[in-house]
Amino acid sequence: MDVGTRDESLETSGSLLALKNTYLKTLKHTNETINYGMIQMSGGDMSMEYDQERTYFKGHCIEYDVTDMFQMMVDCALEPRSVMAANVARSKNQKTHDLHNHLSKYDPFSNNQDLLLRTAYGYKTLGMPRLGLENNISNIDARVMQQFMMDNITPKKCLIVASGVKSHREYVDLVRERLGELHGVPEHQYARETSQYQGGEYRTWTESPQTNISLAFESVPWKNRDVPAFYIMQTLIGSATAFSSGGPGKGMYCRAITNLMQQYDFVDSASAINSHFTDSGLFGMQIEGPGSHSAELMQVMLQELHRLREPINDQELARAKNILKMNVLMAMERQDERLEEVARNFMTFGDLTFAQYSERIDAVTSEQINQAASKVLSGKPTMLVTGGAINLVPSVTDVASQLN
């Protein structure tokens, strides 16, 4: 019923009380339905996350509810999308954009990650925003969503992992029972377009007295042998802000603090950029400070990147390795985090490699870091400048010439 028809029916009925009573009855029935559903399941949690390359459905529950929880996850991931479901999803997506746009007013640099990827890869593949294009929401309907599912959620592209189940055979039987019908679905020959790094420069003015500069270069994909070296470089540079909470020893020896924050009063924050994907990667730095020192911010950041080409003493290298190993182990303390790492490992490498993380970190040498840094810094840069004094920052061409 459209809005005009609804208004007309209310006028002819002449009673808002009847509408109110109907609404209360519907609400009561909805609450009863929800409570009934909660009685059937003893509790748990389910969520869906996604990044630039993959989607993850995750859930946990007590053993008694494994069947119901798995069925709910299957329904959420695989059930055909109706017109109503598409309309609800489209409305929620618009609300997500509205909230993001509202919060962006209080953080002028909140879009920097998406803008950096867009500058590096263009309006496709890894350069597409995670929330999607806001002006494209109206074009998403049930047919588009169903086509996306048929292209991406197929038997060969799905991986199901579980932990804590007492009987592996019973769980395998459960998966076959719930997903057996997928075997008859023809596999679509759909493959994601390979990412093409292009680099470049993007400047955007924001109402802020600060200037934020991000400088990145194409690095390596996940399967490259230099990935541990890039993570150690990220740990060497570290992250520093003018104010941070926490106790002593929280990265106080990283170069972002010792070489930048403690040496230059105009540096408000600095950190490393390190991202890896299936077919590409980015490595670099970001720095932030007063707009009046925009040129100096770029200069000290270039000096710090250039230091990665110089030999690293044994003490600093050992400290960075230990910090990195501690961060990796702490990130997999919980059972669900280890399970997710298993899934990500197998999807990326076709094998389980997390058991060798510490060994690969210990095997990295100063020479390997210097070679990886020299190679990546000789490539075409991607520069993003946001803030109020963006015209004071040198061009990306000047930046490339200074590094080389």
Phi, psi and omega per residue, in radians:
M1 nan 2.221 -3.132
D2 -1.390 3.056 -3.030
V3 -1.141 -0.725 -3.133
G4 -1.073 -0.760 3.118
T5 -1.127 -0.658 -3.133
R6 -1.143 -0.767 3.119
D7 -1.075 -0.728 -3.128
E8 -1.118 -0.714 -3.133
S9 -1.166 -0.600 3.112
L10 -1.184 -0.669 3.130
E11 -1.160 -0.738 -3.123
T12 -1.211 -0.605 3.128
S13 -1.268 -0.569 3.093
G14 1.177 0.294 -3.103
S15 -2.475 1.941 3.022
L16 -1.409 -0.307 -3.128
L17 -1.132 -0.695 3.129
A18 -1.102 -0.705 3.112
L19 -1.128 -0.682 3.134
K20 -1.131 -0.759 3.134
N21 -1.095 -0.715 3.106
T22 -1.076 -0.717 -3.139
Y23 -1.127 -0.736 -3.134
L24 -1.140 -0.672 3.106
K25 -1.126 -0.736 3.123
T26 -1.100 -0.735 3.136
L27 -1.121 -0.707 3.120
K28 -1.113 -0.739 3.121
H29 -1.124 -0.683 3.125
T30 -1.114 -0.752 3.127
N31 -1.119 -0.685 3.114
E32 -1.111 -0.688 3.127
T33 -1.116 -0.751 3.136
I34 -1.113 -0.793 3.139
N35 -1.090 -0.672 3.117
Y36 -1.091 -0.723 3.113
G37 -1.127 -0.626 3.129
M38 -1.210 -0.544 3.113
I39 -1.184 -0.621 -3.084
Q40 -1.199 -0.573 3.129
M41 -1.991 2.458 -3.037
S42 -1.497 0.062 3.126
G43 2.140 2.918 -3.113
G44 2.642 -2.886 -3.093
D45 -2.698 2.484 3.071
M46 -2.483 2.456 -3.136
S47 -2.583 2.798 3.064
M48 -2.201 2.224 3.103
E49 -2.200 2.786 3.121
Y50 -2.669 2.683 3.040
D51 -2.215 -2.792 -3.101
Q52 -1.199 -0.253 -3.020
E53 -2.219 -0.471 -3.013
R54 -2.466 2.852 3.091
T55 -2.096 2.446 -3.081
Y56 -2.231 2.151 2.970
F57 -1.792 2.155 -3.053
K58 -2.283 2.488 3.094
G59 -2.736 2.723 3.033
H60 -2.512 2.622 -3.097
C61 -2.845 3.062 3.048
I62 -1.330 2.838 -3.024
E63 -1.040 -0.571 -3.089
Y64 -1.089 -0.505 -3.028
D65 -1.808 0.250 -3.089
V66 -1.018 -0.784 -3.113
T67 -1.083 -0.820 -3.130
D68 -1.153 -0.715 3.139
M69 -1.127 -0.774 3.136
F70 -1.133 -0.691 3.115
Q71 -1.107 -0.684 3.113
M72 -1.127 -0.724 3.100
M73 -1.111 -0.726 3.115
V74 -1.099 -0.748 3.133
D75 -1.093 -0.754 -3.131
C76 -1.136 -0.611 -3.061
A77 -1.501 -0.565 -2.916
L78 -2.086 -0.243 -3.069
E79 -1.147 2.490 3.139
P80 -1.016 2.432 -3.114
R81 -1.488 2.075 3.131
S82 -1.481 3.018 3.104
V83 -1.095 -0.716 3.137
M84 -1.121 -0.763 3.118
A85 -1.074 -0.690 3.127
A86 -1.148 -0.702 3.130
N87 -1.141 -0.730 3.115
V88 -1.120 -0.787 3.138
A89 -1.091 -0.713 3.132
R90 -1.115 -0.720 3.124
S91 -1.133 -0.751 3.134
K92 -1.142 -0.668 3.125
N93 -1.111 -0.690 3.103
Q94 -1.120 -0.698 3.095
K95 -1.118 -0.623 3.096
T96 -1.100 -0.758 3.088
H97 -1.124 -0.711 3.132
D98 -1.072 -0.756 3.121
L99 -1.136 -0.746 3.130
H100 -1.098 -0.741 3.126
N101 -1.124 -0.623 3.119
H102 -1.193 -0.810 -3.134
L103 -1.181 -0.466 3.134
S104 -1.128 -0.382 3.113
K105 -1.158 -0.441 -3.119
Y106 -1.727 -0.136 3.081
D107 -2.401 1.656 -3.057
P108 -1.152 -0.183 -3.104
F109 -1.959 0.323 -3.068
S110 -1.205 -0.393 -3.109
N111 -1.683 0.151 -3.018
N112 -1.084 -0.670 -3.105
Q113 -1.125 -0.802 3.105
D114 -1.134 -0.695 -3.131
L115 -1.159 -0.635 3.125
L116 -1.157 -0.792 3.109
L117 -1.126 -0.665 3.130
R118 -1.142 -0.703 3.108
T119 -1.162 -0.620 -3.095
A120 -1.328 -0.605 -3.008
Y121 -2.158 -0.049 3.131
G122 1.413 -3.047 -3.112
Y123 -1.453 0.999 3.077
K124 -2.907 2.956 3.122
T125 0.769 -2.112 -3.064
L126 -1.207 -0.253 -3.126
G127 -1.454 -0.147 3.123
M128 -1.294 2.427 -3.127
P129 -1.154 2.561 -3.097
R130 -1.132 -0.601 3.119
L131 -1.425 -0.071 -3.091
G132 1.450 2.965 3.117
L133 -1.421 2.216 -3.066
E134 -1.094 -0.651 -3.128
N135 -1.332 0.016 3.129
N136 -1.807 -0.038 -3.071
I137 -1.070 -0.704 -3.090
S138 -1.155 -0.287 -3.129
N139 -1.538 -0.098 -3.106
I140 -1.566 2.099 3.093
D141 -2.305 -3.057 -3.091
A142 -1.058 -0.642 -3.121
R143 -1.162 -0.749 3.130
V144 -1.116 -0.742 3.140
M145 -1.145 -0.699 3.134
Q146 -1.164 -0.660 3.109
Q147 -1.159 -0.668 3.105
F148 -1.094 -0.731 3.122
M149 -1.127 -0.733 -3.129
M150 -1.153 -0.508 -3.141
D151 -1.430 -0.583 -2.955
N152 -1.952 -0.555 -3.123
I153 -1.780 1.441 -3.099
T154 -2.176 2.845 -3.091
P155 -0.948 -0.736 -3.086
K156 -1.266 -0.294 -3.110
K157 -1.821 0.006 -3.124
C158 -1.759 2.466 3.047
L159 -2.308 2.251 -3.111
I160 -2.055 2.132 3.129
V161 -2.247 2.674 -3.139
A162 -2.654 2.709 3.060
S163 -2.457 2.685 3.125
G164 1.538 -0.053 3.107
V165 -1.416 2.385 -3.066
K166 -1.353 -0.582 -3.107
S167 -2.081 1.899 3.122
H168 -1.094 -0.693 -3.113
R169 -1.105 -0.719 3.130
E170 -1.134 -0.653 3.133
Y171 -1.214 -0.689 3.079
V172 -1.069 -0.741 3.102
D173 -1.100 -0.658 3.107
L174 -1.108 -0.778 3.131
V175 -1.109 -0.739 3.128
R176 -1.147 -0.628 3.135
E177 -1.176 -0.750 -3.074
R178 -1.417 -0.499 -3.068
L179 -2.009 0.198 -3.119
G180 -1.055 -0.531 -3.104
E181 -1.239 -0.283 3.135
L182 -1.211 -0.400 -3.098
H183 -1.142 -0.403 3.140
G184 -1.529 -0.105 -3.129
V185 -1.398 2.232 3.117
P186 -1.140 2.391 -3.121
E187 -1.321 2.118 3.114
H188 -1.306 2.359 3.130
Q189 -1.487 1.134 -3.105
Y190 -1.971 2.273 3.121
A191 -2.314 2.458 3.139
R192 -1.159 2.458 3.140
E193 -1.115 2.386 -3.141
T194 -1.158 2.371 -3.125
S195 -1.246 2.423 3.111
Q196 -2.127 1.965 3.138
Y197 -1.281 2.335 -3.141
Q198 -2.157 -0.447 3.127
G199 1.179 -3.058 3.127
G200 2.350 -2.835 -3.034
E201 -2.397 2.422 3.105
Y202 -2.481 2.252 3.119
R203 -2.188 2.359 3.118
T204 -2.433 2.297 -3.118
W205 -1.441 2.362 3.039
T206 -2.287 2.674 -3.099
E207 -1.368 1.422 -3.094
S208 -2.682 2.466 3.064
P209 -1.295 -0.158 -3.109
Q210 -1.613 2.787 2.992
T211 -2.150 2.276 3.116
N212 -2.028 2.208 -3.110
I213 -2.111 2.213 3.034
S214 -2.042 2.243 3.126
L215 -2.248 2.104 -3.067
A216 -2.390 2.789 3.128
F217 -2.343 2.722 3.084
E218 -1.215 2.246 3.134
S219 -1.873 -2.047 -3.019
V220 -2.366 2.709 3.047
P221 -1.333 3.090 -3.050
W222 -1.018 -0.674 -3.008
K223 -1.414 -0.019 -3.138
N224 -1.294 2.509 -3.094
R225 -1.189 -0.292 -3.099
D226 -1.548 0.044 -3.135
V227 -0.989 -0.817 3.089
P228 -1.016 -0.612 3.129
A229 -1.138 -0.676 3.126
F230 -1.192 -0.613 3.093
Y231 -1.198 -0.610 3.077
I232 -1.219 -0.660 3.053
M233 -1.065 -0.706 3.086
Q234 -1.081 -0.706 3.129
T235 -1.215 -0.643 3.099
L236 -1.039 -0.812 3.129
I237 -1.260 -0.814 3.082
G238 1.268 -2.701 -3.106
S239 -2.520 2.406 -3.120
A240 -2.509 2.414 3.062
T241 -2.302 2.778 -3.122
A242 -1.121 -0.492 3.071
F243 -2.428 2.279 3.069
S244 -2.586 2.563 3.133
S245 -1.623 2.709 3.111
G246 2.282 2.976 -3.090
G247 -1.548 -3.076 -3.132
P248 -1.199 2.748 3.107
G249 1.489 0.115 -3.067
K250 -1.527 1.278 3.087
G251 1.292 0.418 -3.025
M252 -1.226 -0.252 -3.126
Y253 -1.757 0.132 3.112
C254 -1.268 2.757 -3.044
R255 -1.188 -0.499 3.109
A256 -1.054 -0.497 3.106
I257 -1.575 -0.936 -3.027
T258 -1.219 -0.673 -3.066
N259 -1.651 -0.364 -3.063
L260 -2.027 -1.096 -3.057
M261 -1.091 -0.708 -3.085
Q262 -1.441 -0.253 -3.077
Q263 -1.782 -0.497 -3.053
Y264 -2.239 2.108 -3.095
D265 -1.275 -0.220 -3.124
F266 -1.593 0.024 3.096
V267 -1.620 1.972 3.136
D268 -1.601 -0.512 3.079
S269 -2.798 2.679 3.103
A270 -2.765 2.518 3.134
S271 -2.822 2.843 3.110
A272 -1.512 2.677 3.041
I273 -2.001 2.159 -3.131
N274 -2.596 1.916 3.136
S275 -2.348 2.417 3.100
H276 -2.202 2.507 3.124
F277 -2.296 -3.100 -3.106
T278 -1.117 -0.637 -3.037
D279 -2.221 0.170 -3.132
S280 -2.875 -3.015 3.116
G281 -3.032 2.872 3.114
L282 -2.322 2.446 3.031
F283 -2.445 2.438 3.118
G284 3.060 -2.656 -3.128
M285 -2.493 2.766 2.943
Q286 -2.256 2.555 -3.112
I287 -2.490 2.626 -3.082
E288 -2.473 2.487 3.129
G289 -3.015 -3.071 -3.139
P290 -1.041 2.502 -3.127
G291 -1.074 -0.468 3.135
S292 -1.177 -0.303 3.129
H293 -1.966 0.529 -3.072
S294 -1.047 -0.773 -3.120
A295 -1.146 -0.691 3.125
E296 -1.167 -0.625 3.096
L297 -1.033 -0.781 3.124
M298 -1.136 -0.681 -3.089
Q299 -1.134 -0.809 -3.108
V300 -1.237 -0.505 3.086
M301 -1.218 -0.690 3.086
L302 -1.118 -0.670 3.098
Q303 -1.087 -0.686 -3.123
E304 -1.204 -0.697 3.079
L305 -1.126 -0.675 -3.134
H306 -1.141 -0.524 -3.140
R307 -1.124 -0.356 3.101
L308 -1.182 -0.304 3.093
R309 -1.433 -0.211 -3.096
E310 -1.610 2.689 -3.140
P311 -1.013 2.512 -3.122
I312 -1.872 2.252 -3.103
N313 -1.211 2.761 -3.026
D314 -1.084 -0.655 -3.097
Q315 -1.147 -0.827 -3.132
E316 -1.150 -0.682 -3.141
L317 -1.161 -0.742 3.119
A318 -1.118 -0.691 3.129
R319 -1.109 -0.767 3.138
A320 -1.106 -0.706 3.116
K321 -1.107 -0.756 -3.125
N322 -1.152 -0.720 3.106
I323 -1.098 -0.752 -3.131
L324 -1.127 -0.764 3.115
K325 -1.110 -0.682 3.107
M326 -1.114 -0.735 3.131
N327 -1.115 -0.696 3.131
V328 -1.135 -0.803 -3.119
L329 -1.179 -0.657 3.107
M330 -1.186 -0.534 3.127
A331 -1.253 -0.249 -3.140
M332 -2.081 0.535 3.133
E333 -1.200 -0.718 -3.051
R334 -1.502 2.685 -3.081
Q335 -1.127 -0.717 -3.129
D336 -1.184 -0.539 3.094
E337 -1.222 -0.679 3.088
R338 -1.150 -0.669 3.129
L339 -1.127 -0.733 3.108
E340 -1.117 -0.656 3.105
E341 -1.129 -0.649 3.060
V342 -1.043 -0.811 -3.130
A343 -1.102 -0.806 -3.133
R344 -1.105 -0.707 3.110
N345 -1.031 -0.880 -3.058
F346 -1.188 -0.646 3.112
M347 -1.163 -0.589 -3.077
T348 -1.502 -0.826 -3.002
F349 -1.855 -0.219 -3.036
G350 1.243 0.274 -3.108
D351 -2.755 2.968 3.104
L352 -1.757 1.965 -3.046
T353 -1.977 -0.097 -3.043
F354 -1.143 -0.381 3.117
A355 -1.192 -0.335 -3.127
Q356 -1.774 0.168 -3.098
Y357 -0.989 -0.884 -3.074
S358 -1.107 -0.715 3.132
E359 -1.104 -0.723 -3.127
R360 -1.210 -0.587 3.092
I361 -1.176 -0.782 -3.134
D362 -1.130 -0.451 -3.082
A363 -1.377 -0.194 -3.099
V364 -1.274 2.364 3.136
T365 -1.963 2.904 3.092
S366 -1.084 -0.670 3.130
E367 -1.105 -0.702 3.120
Q368 -1.115 -0.709 3.105
I369 -1.128 -0.775 3.133
N370 -1.076 -0.732 3.130
Q371 -1.158 -0.755 3.134
A372 -1.122 -0.716 3.130
A373 -1.156 -0.752 3.139
S374 -1.086 -0.709 -3.124
K375 -1.177 -0.788 -3.071
V376 -1.259 -0.636 -3.103
L377 -1.321 -0.226 3.075
S378 -1.493 -0.081 3.138
G379 -1.452 -3.081 -3.131
K380 -1.339 2.223 -3.078
P381 -1.452 2.770 2.968
T382 -2.081 2.135 -3.065
M383 -2.153 2.305 3.085
L384 -2.163 2.199 -3.137
V385 -2.175 2.110 3.098
T386 -2.276 2.585 3.134
G387 2.428 -2.788 -3.055
G388 -1.720 -0.325 -3.100
A389 -2.162 0.924 -3.038
I390 -1.239 -0.331 -3.114
N391 -1.336 -0.219 -3.123
L392 -1.474 -0.194 -3.107
V393 -1.456 2.341 3.116
P394 -1.027 2.787 3.141
S395 -1.260 2.864 -3.133
V396 -1.166 -0.477 3.084
T397 -1.167 -0.732 3.096
D398 -1.147 -0.656 3.117
V399 -1.080 -0.809 3.139
A400 -1.077 -0.701 -3.127
S401 -1.189 -0.613 3.133
Q402 -1.187 -0.667 -3.132
L403 -1.249 -0.504 -3.067
N404 -1.744 nan nan
